[in-house]
Amino acid sequence: MKNVTLEISGMSCGHCVGRVTKALAALPGVKVGGVQVGRAELEATEEVAEDAFRKAIDAIGFQVTAVRS
Ligand SMILES: [Cu+2]
């Protein structure tokens, strides 16, 4: 597992945090650590592509602006 931090734009409140948490938790190989407005910390297996995070977040109306791992 590797630690990954996502910077996310478009989030504004606890409701957004809940939606991002749910979307990331639904990805195979991903374990969500903590989510706050604008940022998500998670653990992921090496097989999880960066694009999977971008697509999952995009699908719920937010945007990943940076991925750090
Ligand atoms: Cu919100």
N, CA, C, O and the ligand as a Tripos MOL2 file, in Angstrom:
@<TRIPOS>MOLECULE
protein
  277   275    70     0     0
PROTEIN
NO_CHARGES

@<TRIPOS>ATOM
      1 N           0.8450   -1.1960    0.0000 N.3       1 MET1
      2 CA          0.0000    0.0000    0.0000 C.3       1 MET1
      3 C           0.8830    1.2490    0.0000 C.2       1 MET1
      4 O           1.9480    1.2780    0.6160 O.2       1 MET1
      5 N           0.4210    2.2540   -0.6900 N.am      2 LYS2
      6 CA          1.1270    3.5410   -0.6780 C.3       2 LYS2
      7 C           0.1750    4.6070   -0.1550 C.2       2 LYS2
      8 O          -1.0420    4.5010   -0.3130 O.2       2 LYS2
      9 N           0.7350    5.6220    0.4630 N.am      3 ASN3
     10 CA         -0.0690    6.7480    0.9380 C.3       3 ASN3
     11 C          -0.2510    7.7300   -0.2030 C.2       3 ASN3
     12 O           0.6950    8.0540   -0.9210 O.2       3 ASN3
     13 N          -1.4700    8.1970   -0.3590 N.am      4 VAL4
     14 CA         -1.7790    9.1440   -1.4270 C.3       4 VAL4
     15 C          -2.5650   10.3130   -0.8520 C.2       4 VAL4
     16 O          -3.4660   10.1260   -0.0340 O.2       4 VAL4
     17 N          -2.2200   11.5140   -1.2840 N.am      5 THR5
     18 CA         -2.9890   12.6980   -0.9090 C.3       5 THR5
     19 C          -3.5540   13.3220   -2.1790 C.2       5 THR5
     20 O          -2.8260   13.5630   -3.1420 O.2       5 THR5
     21 N          -4.8460   13.5770   -2.1690 N.am      6 LEU6
     22 CA         -5.4960   14.2350   -3.3020 C.3       6 LEU6
     23 C          -5.8880   15.6510   -2.9030 C.2       6 LEU6
     24 O          -6.4780   15.8660   -1.8440 O.2       6 LEU6
     25 N          -5.5610   16.6040   -3.7480 N.am      7 GLU7
     26 CA         -6.0740   17.9620   -3.5760 C.3       7 GLU7
     27 C          -7.3040   18.0420   -4.4710 C.2       7 GLU7
     28 O          -7.2490   17.6950   -5.6510 O.2       7 GLU7
     29 N          -8.4250   18.5090   -3.8910 N.am      8 ILE8
     30 CA         -9.6950   18.4730   -4.6140 C.3       8 ILE8
     31 C         -10.3550   19.8500   -4.5970 C.2       8 ILE8
     32 O         -10.5060   20.4600   -3.5390 O.2       8 ILE8
     33 N         -10.7430   20.3290   -5.7600 N.am      9 SER9
     34 CA        -11.4250   21.6250   -5.8180 C.3       9 SER9
     35 C         -12.9280   21.4210   -5.9480 C.2       9 SER9
     36 O         -13.3810   20.4050   -6.4770 O.2       9 SER9
     37 N         -13.6930   22.3820   -5.4670 N.am     10 GLY10
     38 CA        -15.1430   22.3500   -5.5840 C.3      10 GLY10
     39 C         -15.8670   21.9190   -4.3340 C.2      10 GLY10
     40 O         -17.0910   22.0230   -4.2550 O.2      10 GLY10
     41 N         -15.1120   21.4260   -3.3380 N.am     11 MET11
     42 CA        -15.7380   21.0030   -2.0830 C.3      11 MET11
     43 C         -15.9720   22.2210   -1.1980 C.2      11 MET11
     44 O         -15.1640   23.1500   -1.1930 O.2      11 MET11
     45 N         -17.0910   22.2210   -0.4380 N.am     12 SER12
     46 CA        -17.3570   23.3790    0.4120 C.3      12 SER12
     47 C         -17.8510   23.0560    1.8150 C.2      12 SER12
     48 O         -17.8090   23.9170    2.6950 O.2      12 SER12
     49 N         -18.3130   21.8430    2.0370 N.am     13 CYS13
     50 CA        -18.9090   21.5660    3.3490 C.3      13 CYS13
     51 C         -18.8590   20.0850    3.6940 C.2      13 CYS13
     52 O         -18.3060   19.2740    2.9510 O.2      13 CYS13
     53 N         -19.4410   19.7540    4.8250 N.am     14 GLY14
     54 CA        -19.4440   18.3780    5.2900 C.3      14 GLY14
     55 C         -20.1700   17.4180    4.3600 C.2      14 GLY14
     56 O         -19.8480   16.2320    4.2900 O.2      14 GLY14
     57 N         -21.1480   17.9500    3.6520 N.am     15 HIS15
     58 CA        -21.8550   17.1100    2.6910 C.3      15 HIS15
     59 C         -20.9040   16.6620    1.5810 C.2      15 HIS15
     60 O         -20.9090   15.5000    1.1760 O.2      15 HIS15
     61 N         -20.0990   17.5910    1.1030 N.am     16 CYS16
     62 CA        -19.0960   17.2730    0.0820 C.3      16 CYS16
     63 C         -18.1080   16.2450    0.6140 C.2      16 CYS16
     64 O         -17.7270   15.3190   -0.1020 O.2      16 CYS16
     65 N         -17.6970   16.4030    1.8520 N.am     17 VAL17
     66 CA        -16.7630   15.4650    2.4640 C.3      17 VAL17
     67 C         -17.3530   14.0560    2.4530 C.2      17 VAL17
     68 O         -16.6600   13.0830    2.1560 O.2      17 VAL17
     69 N         -18.6360   13.9630    2.7800 N.am     18 GLY18
     70 CA        -19.3020   12.6710    2.7770 C.3      18 GLY18
     71 C         -19.3430   12.0350    1.4000 C.2      18 GLY18
     72 O         -19.1370   10.8310    1.2470 O.2      18 GLY18
     73 N         -19.6140   12.8630    0.4000 N.am     19 ARG19
     74 CA        -19.6910   12.3330   -0.9690 C.3      19 ARG19
     75 C         -18.3290   11.8790   -1.4730 C.2      19 ARG19
     76 O         -18.2200   10.8380   -2.1210 O.2      19 ARG19
     77 N         -17.2920   12.6500   -1.1790 N.am     20 VAL20
     78 CA        -15.9400   12.2800   -1.6090 C.3      20 VAL20
     79 C         -15.4910   11.0040   -0.9000 C.2      20 VAL20
     80 O         -14.9010   10.1130   -1.5110 O.2      20 VAL20
     81 N         -15.7790   10.9330    0.3950 N.am     21 THR21
     82 CA        -15.4060    9.7420    1.1640 C.3      21 THR21
     83 C         -16.0490    8.4950    0.5650 C.2      21 THR21
     84 O         -15.3890    7.4710    0.3900 O.2      21 THR21
     85 N         -17.3320    8.5900    0.2540 N.am     22 LYS22
     86 CA        -18.0690    7.4520   -0.2940 C.3      22 LYS22
     87 C         -17.5360    7.0480   -1.6690 C.2      22 LYS22
     88 O         -17.3780    5.8610   -1.9550 O.2      22 LYS22
     89 N         -17.2600    8.0350   -2.5140 N.am     23 ALA23
     90 CA        -16.7820    7.7490   -3.8730 C.3      23 ALA23
     91 C         -15.4140    7.0780   -3.8500 C.2      23 ALA23
     92 O         -15.1620    6.1500   -4.6190 O.2      23 ALA23
     93 N         -14.5350    7.5440   -2.9730 N.am     24 LEU24
     94 CA        -13.1910    6.9600   -2.9030 C.3      24 LEU24
     95 C         -13.2260    5.5800   -2.2700 C.2      24 LEU24
     96 O         -12.5050    4.6760   -2.6930 O.2      24 LEU24
     97 N         -14.0700    5.4210   -1.2520 N.am     25 ALA25
     98 CA        -14.1640    4.1340   -0.5650 C.3      25 ALA25
     99 C         -14.6980    3.0430   -1.4890 C.2      25 ALA25
    100 O         -14.4530    1.8580   -1.2660 O.2      25 ALA25
    101 N         -15.4270    3.4480   -2.5260 N.am     26 ALA26
    102 CA        -16.0040    2.4770   -3.4590 C.3      26 ALA26
    103 C         -14.9730    1.9420   -4.4540 C.2      26 ALA26
    104 O         -15.2470    0.9730   -5.1620 O.2      26 ALA26
    105 N         -13.7930    2.5610   -4.5150 N.am     27 LEU27
    106 CA        -12.7690    2.1110   -5.4490 C.3      27 LEU27
    107 C         -12.0500    0.8730   -4.9140 C.2      27 LEU27
    108 O         -11.6240    0.8580   -3.7590 O.2      27 LEU27
    109 N         -11.9110   -0.1550   -5.7370 N.am     28 PRO28
    110 CA        -11.1800   -1.3540   -5.3070 C.3      28 PRO28
    111 C          -9.7220   -1.0110   -5.0000 C.2      28 PRO28
    112 O          -9.0780   -0.2830   -5.7550 O.2      28 PRO28
    113 N          -9.2140   -1.5320   -3.9040 N.am     29 GLY29
    114 CA         -7.8100   -1.3150   -3.5590 C.3      29 GLY29
    115 C          -7.5370   -0.0120   -2.8510 C.2      29 GLY29
    116 O          -6.3800    0.3610   -2.6560 O.2      29 GLY29
    117 N          -8.5880    0.6860   -2.4640 N.am     30 VAL30
    118 CA         -8.4150    1.9830   -1.8050 C.3      30 VAL30
    119 C          -9.0000    1.9470   -0.3970 C.2      30 VAL30
    120 O         -10.1180    1.4780   -0.1820 O.2      30 VAL30
    121 N          -8.2190    2.4530    0.5540 N.am     31 LYS31
    122 CA         -8.6910    2.5850    1.9230 C.3      31 LYS31
    123 C          -8.6130    4.0670    2.2900 C.2      31 LYS31
    124 O          -7.5330    4.6580    2.2840 O.2      31 LYS31
    125 N          -9.7430    4.6520    2.6030 N.am     32 VAL32
    126 CA         -9.7880    6.0850    2.8960 C.3      32 VAL32
    127 C          -9.2980    6.3450    4.3170 C.2      32 VAL32
    128 O          -9.7830    5.7450    5.2770 O.2      32 VAL32
    129 N          -8.3270    7.2520    4.4320 N.am     33 GLY33
    130 CA         -7.8220    7.6310    5.7460 C.3      33 GLY33
    131 C          -8.6820    8.7450    6.3100 C.2      33 GLY33
    132 O          -9.4680    8.5320    7.2340 O.2      33 GLY33
    133 N          -8.5300    9.9110    5.7580 N.am     34 GLY34
    134 CA         -9.3190   11.0500    6.2230 C.3      34 GLY34
    135 C          -9.6350   11.9880    5.0790 C.2      34 GLY34
    136 O          -8.8350   12.1640    4.1610 O.2      34 GLY34
    137 N         -10.8120   12.5860    5.1450 N.am     35 VAL35
    138 CA        -11.2110   13.5460    4.1110 C.3      35 VAL35
    139 C         -11.6240   14.8390    4.7960 C.2      35 VAL35
    140 O         -12.3680   14.8240    5.7770 O.2      35 VAL35
    141 N         -11.1400   15.9460    4.2780 N.am     36 GLN36
    142 CA        -11.5800   17.2590    4.7450 C.3      36 GLN36
    143 C         -11.8830   18.0910    3.5070 C.2      36 GLN36
    144 O         -11.5870   17.6680    2.3900 O.2      36 GLN36
    145 N         -12.4600   19.2490    3.6910 N.am     37 VAL37
    146 CA        -12.7760   20.1010    2.5440 C.3      37 VAL37
    147 C         -11.4780   20.4130    1.7930 C.2      37 VAL37
    148 O         -10.5630   21.0230    2.3450 O.2      37 VAL37
    149 N         -11.4110   19.9870    0.5260 N.am     38 GLY38
    150 CA        -10.2500   20.2860   -0.3130 C.3      38 GLY38
    151 C          -9.1590   19.2520   -0.3280 C.2      38 GLY38
    152 O          -8.1950   19.3750   -1.0840 O.2      38 GLY38
    153 N          -9.2970   18.2160    0.5090 N.am     39 ARG39
    154 CA         -8.2030   17.2500    0.5720 C.3      39 ARG39
    155 C          -8.6610   15.8810    1.0360 C.2      39 ARG39
    156 O          -9.5240   15.7670    1.9070 O.2      39 ARG39
    157 N          -8.0790   14.8370    0.4480 N.am     40 ALA40
    158 CA         -8.3530   13.4770    0.8930 C.3      40 ALA40
    159 C          -7.0410   12.7280    1.0610 C.2      40 ALA40
    160 O          -6.1610   12.7870    0.2030 O.2      40 ALA40
    161 N          -6.9260   12.0230    2.1790 N.am     41 GLU41
    162 CA         -5.7600   11.1950    2.4510 C.3      41 GLU41
    163 C          -6.2280    9.7500    2.3850 C.2      41 GLU41
    164 O          -7.2410    9.3840    2.9810 O.2      41 GLU41
    165 N          -5.4820    8.9410    1.6580 N.am     42 LEU42
    166 CA         -5.8830    7.5400    1.5470 C.3      42 LEU42
    167 C          -4.6850    6.6280    1.3630 C.2      42 LEU42
    168 O          -3.5520    7.0700    1.1740 O.2      42 LEU42
    169 N          -4.9820    5.3400    1.4270 N.am     43 GLU43
    170 CA         -3.9870    4.3290    1.1200 C.3      43 GLU43
    171 C          -4.4950    3.5790   -0.0820 C.2      43 GLU43
    172 O          -5.6930    3.3210   -0.1990 O.2      43 GLU43
    173 N          -3.5960    3.2270   -0.9760 N.am     44 ALA44
    174 CA         -4.0080    2.5050   -2.1750 C.3      44 ALA44
    175 C          -2.9620    1.4620   -2.5460 C.2      44 ALA44
    176 O          -1.7740    1.6410   -2.2760 O.2      44 ALA44
    177 N          -3.4030    0.3820   -3.1600 N.am     45 THR45
    178 CA         -2.4500   -0.6030   -3.6580 C.3      45 THR45
    179 C          -1.7350   -0.0020   -4.8720 C.2      45 THR45
    180 O          -2.2220    0.9460   -5.4870 O.2      45 THR45
    181 N          -0.5830   -0.5650   -5.2010 N.am     46 GLU46
    182 CA          0.2150   -0.0390   -6.3180 C.3      46 GLU46
    183 C          -0.5440   -0.1030   -7.6400 C.2      46 GLU46
    184 O          -0.2660    0.6690   -8.5570 O.2      46 GLU46
    185 N          -1.4970   -1.0200   -7.7350 N.am     47 GLU47
    186 CA         -2.2200   -1.2210   -8.9970 C.3      47 GLU47
    187 C          -3.2190   -0.1010   -9.2950 C.2      47 GLU47
    188 O          -3.6290    0.0690  -10.4430 O.2      47 GLU47
    189 N          -3.6090    0.6560   -8.2820 N.am     48 VAL48
    190 CA         -4.6240    1.6900   -8.5120 C.3      48 VAL48
    191 C          -4.0060    2.8550   -9.2840 C.2      48 VAL48
    192 O          -3.0710    3.4980   -8.8070 O.2      48 VAL48
    193 N          -4.5320    3.1200  -10.4740 N.am     49 ALA49
    194 CA         -4.0010    4.1990  -11.3100 C.3      49 ALA49
    195 C          -4.4890    5.5560  -10.8100 C.2      49 ALA49
    196 O          -5.5890    5.6880  -10.2740 O.2      49 ALA49
    197 N          -3.6460    6.5440  -11.0010 N.am     50 GLU50
    198 CA         -3.9850    7.9140  -10.5950 C.3      50 GLU50
    199 C          -5.2910    8.3540  -11.2560 C.2      50 GLU50
    200 O          -6.0860    9.0890  -10.6690 O.2      50 GLU50
    201 N          -5.4910    7.8970  -12.4670 N.am     51 ASP51
    202 CA         -6.6750    8.2750  -13.2270 C.3      51 ASP51
    203 C          -7.9720    7.7950  -12.5640 C.2      51 ASP51
    204 O          -9.0270    8.4060  -12.7350 O.2      51 ASP51
    205 N          -7.8820    6.6990  -11.8080 N.am     52 ALA52
    206 CA         -9.0730    6.1720  -11.1260 C.3      52 ALA52
    207 C          -9.5860    7.1780  -10.1060 C.2      52 ALA52
    208 O         -10.7940    7.3390   -9.9350 O.2      52 ALA52
    209 N          -8.6570    7.8560   -9.4270 N.am     53 PHE53
    210 CA         -9.0680    8.8800   -8.4570 C.3      53 PHE53
    211 C          -9.7360   10.0500   -9.1800 C.2      53 PHE53
    212 O         -10.7830   10.5470   -8.7660 O.2      53 PHE53
    213 N          -9.1020   10.4680  -10.2660 N.am     54 ARG54
    214 CA         -9.6190   11.6200  -11.0110 C.3      54 ARG54
    215 C         -11.0310   11.3390  -11.5310 C.2      54 ARG54
    216 O         -11.9150   12.1920  -11.4440 O.2      54 ARG54
    217 N         -11.2310   10.1370  -12.0720 N.am     55 LYS55
    218 CA        -12.5460    9.7760  -12.6270 C.3      55 LYS55
    219 C         -13.6080    9.7020  -11.5360 C.2      55 LYS55
    220 O         -14.7230   10.1900  -11.7170 O.2      55 LYS55
    221 N         -13.2670    9.0960  -10.4130 N.am     56 ALA56
    222 CA        -14.2370    8.9370   -9.3210 C.3      56 ALA56
    223 C         -14.6710   10.2900   -8.7770 C.2      56 ALA56
    224 O         -15.8440   10.4960   -8.4630 O.2      56 ALA56
    225 N         -13.7210   11.2070   -8.6670 N.am     57 ILE57
    226 CA        -14.0350   12.5340   -8.1280 C.3      57 ILE57
    227 C         -14.7800   13.3690   -9.1570 C.2      57 ILE57
    228 O         -15.7150   14.0980   -8.8260 O.2      57 ILE57
    229 N         -14.3580   13.2540  -10.3940 N.am     58 ASP58
    230 CA        -15.0240   13.9650  -11.4860 C.3      58 ASP58
    231 C         -16.5000   13.5550  -11.5850 C.2      58 ASP58
    232 O         -17.3700   14.3850  -11.8520 O.2      58 ASP58
    233 N         -16.7620   12.2640  -11.3650 N.am     59 ALA59
    234 CA        -18.1150   11.7140  -11.5040 C.3      59 ALA59
    235 C         -19.0970   12.3020  -10.4920 C.2      59 ALA59
    236 O         -20.3080   12.2760  -10.7120 O.2      59 ALA59
    237 N         -18.5770   12.8290   -9.3870 N.am     60 ILE60
    238 CA        -19.4760   13.4270   -8.3970 C.3      60 ILE60
    239 C         -19.3830   14.9510   -8.3960 C.2      60 ILE60
    240 O         -19.8490   15.6120   -7.4670 O.2      60 ILE60
    241 N         -18.7770   15.4960   -9.4460 N.am     61 GLY61
    242 CA        -18.8300   16.9410   -9.6480 C.3      61 GLY61
    243 C         -17.7070   17.7660   -9.0530 C.2      61 GLY61
    244 O         -17.7960   18.9930   -9.0030 O.2      61 GLY61
    245 N         -16.6410   17.1010   -8.5960 N.am     62 PHE62
    246 CA        -15.4900   17.8300   -8.0830 C.3      62 PHE62
    247 C         -14.2980   17.5500   -8.9910 C.2      62 PHE62
    248 O         -14.4040   16.7860   -9.9500 O.2      62 PHE62
    249 N         -13.1630   18.1740   -8.6830 N.am     63 GLN63
    250 CA        -12.0010   17.9790   -9.5340 C.3      63 GLN63
    251 C         -10.7340   17.7670   -8.7190 C.2      63 GLN63
    252 O         -10.4440   18.5090   -7.7810 O.2      63 GLN63
    253 N          -9.9890   16.7390   -9.0990 N.am     64 VAL64
    254 CA         -8.6830   16.5120   -8.4700 C.3      64 VAL64
    255 C          -7.6690   17.4400   -9.1180 C.2      64 VAL64
    256 O          -7.4370   17.3670  -10.3240 O.2      64 VAL64
    257 N          -7.0650   18.3100   -8.3220 N.am     65 THR65
    258 CA         -6.1110   19.2660   -8.8720 C.3      65 THR65
    259 C          -4.6670   18.8340   -8.6560 C.2      65 THR65
    260 O          -3.7610   19.3460   -9.3130 O.2      65 THR65
    261 N          -4.4490   17.9040   -7.7490 N.am     66 ALA66
    262 CA         -3.0980   17.3760   -7.5340 C.3      66 ALA66
    263 C          -3.1750   16.0240   -6.8540 C.2      66 ALA66
    264 O          -4.0450   15.7760   -6.0190 O.2      66 ALA66
    265 N          -2.2400   15.1490   -7.2290 N.am     67 VAL67
    266 CA         -2.1300   13.8440   -6.5900 C.3      67 VAL67
    267 C          -0.6920   13.7090   -6.0830 C.2      67 VAL67
    268 O           0.2610   13.8290   -6.8530 O.2      67 VAL67
    269 N          -0.5500   13.4610   -4.7910 N.am     68 ARG68
    270 CA          0.7920   13.2650   -4.2420 C.3      68 ARG68
    271 C           0.8790   11.8790   -3.6290 C.2      68 ARG68
    272 O          -0.0020   11.4730   -2.8700 O.2      68 ARG68
    273 N           1.9350   11.1550   -3.9560 N.am     69 SER69
    274 CA          2.1070    9.8420   -3.3510 C.3      69 SER69
    275 C           3.5860    9.5590   -3.1390 C.2      69 SER69
    276 O           3.9450    8.4940   -2.6360 O.2      69 SER69
    277 CU        -20.6340   20.6090    0.4240 Cu       70 CU70
@<TRIPOS>BOND
     1     1     2 1
     2     2     3 1
     3     3     4 2
     4     3     5 am
     5     5     6 1
     6     6     7 1
     7     7     8 2
     8     7     9 am
     9     9    10 1
    10    10    11 1
    11    11    12 2
    12    11    13 am
    13    13    14 1
    14    14    15 1
    15    15    16 2
    16    15    17 am
    17    17    18 1
    18    18    19 1
    19    19    20 2
    20    19    21 am
    21    21    22 1
    22    22    23 1
    23    23    24 2
    24    23    25 am
    25    25    26 1
    26    26    27 1
    27    27    28 2
    28    27    29 am
    29    29    30 1
    30    30    31 1
    31    31    32 2
    32    31    33 am
    33    33    34 1
    34    34    35 1
    35    35    36 2
    36    35    37 am
    37    37    38 1
    38    38    39 1
    39    39    40 2
    40    39    41 am
    41    41    42 1
    42    42    43 1
    43    43    44 2
    44    43    45 am
    45    45    46 1
    46    46    47 1
    47    47    48 2
    48    47    49 am
    49    49    50 1
    50    50    51 1
    51    51    52 2
    52    51    53 am
    53    53    54 1
    54    54    55 1
    55    55    56 2
    56    55    57 am
    57    57    58 1
    58    58    59 1
    59    59    60 2
    60    59    61 am
    61    61    62 1
    62    62    63 1
    63    63    64 2
    64    63    65 am
    65    65    66 1
    66    66    67 1
    67    67    68 2
    68    67    69 am
    69    69    70 1
    70    70    71 1
    71    71    72 2
    72    71    73 am
    73    73    74 1
    74    74    75 1
    75    75    76 2
    76    75    77 am
    77    77    78 1
    78    78    79 1
    79    79    80 2
    80    79    81 am
    81    81    82 1
    82    82    83 1
    83    83    84 2
    84    83    85 am
    85    85    86 1
    86    86    87 1
    87    87    88 2
    88    87    89 am
    89    89    90 1
    90    90    91 1
    91    91    92 2
    92    91    93 am
    93    93    94 1
    94    94    95 1
    95    95    96 2
    96    95    97 am
    97    97    98 1
    98    98    99 1
    99    99   100 2
   100    99   101 am
   101   101   102 1
   102   102   103 1
   103   103   104 2
   104   103   105 am
   105   105   106 1
   106   106   107 1
   107   107   108 2
   108   107   109 am
   109   109   110 1
   110   110   111 1
   111   111   112 2
   112   111   113 am
   113   113   114 1
   114   114   115 1
   115   115   116 2
   116   115   117 am
   117   117   118 1
   118   118   119 1
   119   119   120 2
   120   119   121 am
   121   121   122 1
   122   122   123 1
   123   123   124 2
   124   123   125 am
   125   125   126 1
   126   126   127 1
   127   127   128 2
   128   127   129 am
   129   129   130 1
   130   130   131 1
   131   131   132 2
   132   131   133 am
   133   133   134 1
   134   134   135 1
   135   135   136 2
   136   135   137 am
   137   137   138 1
   138   138   139 1
   139   139   140 2
   140   139   141 am
   141   141   142 1
   142   142   143 1
   143   143   144 2
   144   143   145 am
   145   145   146 1
   146   146   147 1
   147   147   148 2
   148   147   149 am
   149   149   150 1
   150   150   151 1
   151   151   152 2
   152   151   153 am
   153   153   154 1
   154   154   155 1
   155   155   156 2
   156   155   157 am
   157   157   158 1
   158   158   159 1
   159   159   160 2
   160   159   161 am
   161   161   162 1
   162   162   163 1
   163   163   164 2
   164   163   165 am
   165   165   166 1
   166   166   167 1
   167   167   168 2
   168   167   169 am
   169   169   170 1
   170   170   171 1
   171   171   172 2
   172   171   173 am
   173   173   174 1
   174   174   175 1
   175   175   176 2
   176   175   177 am
   177   177   178 1
   178   178   179 1
   179   179   180 2
   180   179   181 am
   181   181   182 1
   182   182   183 1
   183   183   184 2
   184   183   185 am
   185   185   186 1
   186   186   187 1
   187   187   188 2
   188   187   189 am
   189   189   190 1
   190   190   191 1
   191   191   192 2
   192   191   193 am
   193   193   194 1
   194   194   195 1
   195   195   196 2
   196   195   197 am
   197   197   198 1
   198   198   199 1
   199   199   200 2
   200   199   201 am
   201   201   202 1
   202   202   203 1
   203   203   204 2
   204   203   205 am
   205   205   206 1
   206   206   207 1
   207   207   208 2
   208   207   209 am
   209   209   210 1
   210   210   211 1
   211   211   212 2
   212   211   213 am
   213   213   214 1
   214   214   215 1
   215   215   216 2
   216   215   217 am
   217   217   218 1
   218   218   219 1
   219   219   220 2
   220   219   221 am
   221   221   222 1
   222   222   223 1
   223   223   224 2
   224   223   225 am
   225   225   226 1
   226   226   227 1
   227   227   228 2
   228   227   229 am
   229   229   230 1
   230   230   231 1
   231   231   232 2
   232   231   233 am
   233   233   234 1
   234   234   235 1
   235   235   236 2
   236   235   237 am
   237   237   238 1
   238   238   239 1
   239   239   240 2
   240   239   241 am
   241   241   242 1
   242   242   243 1
   243   243   244 2
   244   243   245 am
   245   245   246 1
   246   246   247 1
   247   247   248 2
   248   247   249 am
   249   249   250 1
   250   250   251 1
   251   251   252 2
   252   251   253 am
   253   253   254 1
   254   254   255 1
   255   255   256 2
   256   255   257 am
   257   257   258 1
   258   258   259 1
   259   259   260 2
   260   259   261 am
   261   261   262 1
   262   262   263 1
   263   263   264 2
   264   263   265 am
   265   265   266 1
   266   266   267 1
   267   267   268 2
   268   267   269 am
   269   269   270 1
   270   270   271 1
   271   271   272 2
   272   271   273 am
   273   273   274 1
   274   274   275 1
   275   275   276 2
@<TRIPOS>SUBSTRUCTURE
     1 MET1         2 RESIDUE 1 A MET
     2 LYS2         6 RESIDUE 1 A LYS
     3 ASN3        10 RESIDUE 1 A ASN
     4 VAL4        14 RESIDUE 1 A VAL
     5 THR5        18 RESIDUE 1 A THR
     6 LEU6        22 RESIDUE 1 A LEU
     7 GLU7        26 RESIDUE 1 A GLU
     8 ILE8        30 RESIDUE 1 A ILE
     9 SER9        34 RESIDUE 1 A SER
    10 GLY10       38 RESIDUE 1 A GLY
    11 MET11       42 RESIDUE 1 A MET
    12 SER12       46 RESIDUE 1 A SER
    13 CYS13       50 RESIDUE 1 A CYS
    14 GLY14       54 RESIDUE 1 A GLY
    15 HIS15       58 RESIDUE 1 A HIS
    16 CYS16       62 RESIDUE 1 A CYS
    17 VAL17       66 RESIDUE 1 A VAL
    18 GLY18       70 RESIDUE 1 A GLY
    19 ARG19       74 RESIDUE 1 A ARG
    20 VAL20       78 RESIDUE 1 A VAL
    21 THR21       82 RESIDUE 1 A THR
    22 LYS22       86 RESIDUE 1 A LYS
    23 ALA23       90 RESIDUE 1 A ALA
    24 LEU24       94 RESIDUE 1 A LEU
    25 ALA25       98 RESIDUE 1 A ALA
    26 ALA26      102 RESIDUE 1 A ALA
    27 LEU27      106 RESIDUE 1 A LEU
    28 PRO28      110 RESIDUE 1 A PRO
    29 GLY29      114 RESIDUE 1 A GLY
    30 VAL30      118 RESIDUE 1 A VAL
    31 LYS31      122 RESIDUE 1 A LYS
    32 VAL32      126 RESIDUE 1 A VAL
    33 GLY33      130 RESIDUE 1 A GLY
    34 GLY34      134 RESIDUE 1 A GLY
    35 VAL35      138 RESIDUE 1 A VAL
    36 GLN36      142 RESIDUE 1 A GLN
    37 VAL37      146 RESIDUE 1 A VAL
    38 GLY38      150 RESIDUE 1 A GLY
    39 ARG39      154 RESIDUE 1 A ARG
    40 ALA40      158 RESIDUE 1 A ALA
    41 GLU41      162 RESIDUE 1 A GLU
    42 LEU42      166 RESIDUE 1 A LEU
    43 GLU43      170 RESIDUE 1 A GLU
    44 ALA44      174 RESIDUE 1 A ALA
    45 THR45      178 RESIDUE 1 A THR
    46 GLU46      182 RESIDUE 1 A GLU
    47 GLU47      186 RESIDUE 1 A GLU
    48 VAL48      190 RESIDUE 1 A VAL
    49 ALA49      194 RESIDUE 1 A ALA
    50 GLU50      198 RESIDUE 1 A GLU
    51 ASP51      202 RESIDUE 1 A ASP
    52 ALA52      206 RESIDUE 1 A ALA
    53 PHE53      210 RESIDUE 1 A PHE
    54 ARG54      214 RESIDUE 1 A ARG
    55 LYS55      218 RESIDUE 1 A LYS
    56 ALA56      222 RESIDUE 1 A ALA
    57 ILE57      226 RESIDUE 1 A ILE
    58 ASP58      230 RESIDUE 1 A ASP
    59 ALA59      234 RESIDUE 1 A ALA
    60 ILE60      238 RESIDUE 1 A ILE
    61 GLY61      242 RESIDUE 1 A GLY
    62 PHE62      246 RESIDUE 1 A PHE
    63 GLN63      250 RESIDUE 1 A GLN
    64 VAL64      254 RESIDUE 1 A VAL
    65 THR65      258 RESIDUE 1 A THR
    66 ALA66      262 RESIDUE 1 A ALA
    67 VAL67      266 RESIDUE 1 A VAL
    68 ARG68      270 RESIDUE 1 A ARG
    69 SER69      274 RESIDUE 1 A SER
    70 CU70       277 GROUP 0 **** ****
